[in-house]
Amino acid sequence: LNAELAREWPVLTAKKPSPEDTAQWDGVPDKLPLLKR
């Protein structure tokens, strides 16, 4: 997944705040199938 997306997205050079729902997703198993591309 990383190799695929690395070709399409620019390198991150600045840190942004975490999304508001970060705590909700912490520890949730099997999130990869939920990824929207």
C-alpha positions as CSV (number, residue, x, y, z in Angstrom):
1,L,0.0,0.0,0.0
2,N,2.8,2.4,0.9
3,A,4.7,1.8,-2.3
4,E,1.5,2.4,-4.3
5,L,0.5,5.6,-2.6
6,A,4.1,7.0,-2.4
7,R,4.1,7.3,-6.2
8,E,0.9,9.3,-6.2
9,W,1.2,11.7,-3.2
10,P,3.9,14.3,-2.5
11,V,6.3,14.0,0.4
12,L,4.9,15.5,3.6
13,T,7.0,18.3,5.0
14,A,4.8,19.7,7.6
15,K,2.8,18.2,10.5
16,K,-1.0,18.8,10.6
17,P,-3.3,18.3,13.5
18,S,-4.8,14.9,13.9
19,P,-8.4,14.4,12.7
20,E,-11.1,14.9,15.3
21,D,-12.1,11.2,15.2
22,T,-8.5,9.9,15.9
23,A,-9.4,8.5,19.4
24,Q,-12.4,6.7,17.9
25,W,-10.2,4.8,15.4
26,D,-7.4,4.0,17.9
27,G,-7.2,0.3,18.4
28,V,-9.8,-0.6,15.8
29,P,-8.6,-3.8,14.0
30,D,-8.8,-4.5,10.3
31,K,-9.1,-0.8,9.1
32,L,-7.3,-1.4,5.8
33,P,-10.5,-2.5,3.9
34,L,-12.2,0.7,5.1
35,L,-9.6,2.9,3.3
36,K,-11.1,5.1,0.7
37,R,-8.8,5.8,-2.3
